[in-house]
Amino acid sequence: MVKRKYIYKADCKFFRGDVPCVPHKKFGVVCADCSYYIPQENIILIIKLGAIGDVIRTTPLLYRIMEEHPRSVIWWLTRTPEVVPSIVDNVLPFTLESILLLQGTQFYKVINLDKDPYACALAKSLRAKEKYGFTLEDGKPAPSNERSLHKFLTGIFDPLNKENTKSYLREIFEIVGWEYNNEKYILEVDNSIRWNIPNDGKPIVGLNTGCGGRWVSRLWPEHNWVELIGLLRQNHYFPLLLGGKAEHDKNLKLAEQTGAYYLGHFPLQKFISLVNQCDLVVTSVTMALHIAIGLKKKVVLFNNIFNRHEFELFGRGIIIEPEKPCKCFFSPKCTNTEYFCMDYIFPSKVFEQIKNLLPYSPY
């Protein structure tokens, strides 16, 4: 017979079942007399597979979940677990093993904010008291309820998208039935990474020169980057080139041509740390944008193909759009045969906005 001392409390937030819990390993306590016992009321699951930036900009929901359900355990299913905050109790990669675990679990709430058909199919298959966001109907994504309809419709009808005045954050909060109250991104930084950037006290302006391989309609021409770098250096700012593998050759060329500083491309956590060295970031709508927002950096955002109301910069940035109309709304490639609209975001205007956000005089 098992001694009463070893009766376990499966409802504890720390209980694992497959291995000893953290308090037991650290302090030798057992369930019968454990002061670390936190009763778990239920499990709330967030499904946000998406791109890294999309995962980061969904993190403000965590504040409200913890406020409304302080004894709930939070799970998150994603393809990019490395950017999910450590306050999430169980971060699951999108694998068969995770799917089997989810399908064997009873949830209180399932919040699926991805219209990915696989995410929708999974959300539909799960057992939950309440479901929010998107599901699958007849093999296609569909809104789970009336609150999800607005976000669903703006994703399939361009005219509705253009008329929308709600930010992404307001939309996802409304999907769950909450009012958005300016909750911020949550993004953690590896403080063990060290950089030696020779900026001599000059403000560091990060220049994120890419836009992802798919959305080339939002790519700012290289000659504009050259001109902007020249203006920054003439006025004693320190331009730091940012980008991934796809931008490496371009950034090498820009560095050689302009004298801008370029350290190379890095794995995600190191890239986040590098962005954290910047005082301001100039970028189009990319992962780097959401990293910069999450790090509370000042931002100059280039936007030409999305609804500007979608973005929440928390009073630390400005959105610049082309001075000629862009006809490529939500189009990965430019569809305008007369001109390329990103040519009409001028470096001089960008520099003026940098100065407004980040005033600096060496004298």
Order of alpha helices (4+ residues) and beta strands (2+ residues): alpha-beta-alpha-alpha-beta-beta-alpha-beta-alpha-beta-beta-alpha-alpha-alpha-beta-alpha-beta-alpha-beta-alpha-beta-alpha-beta-beta-alpha
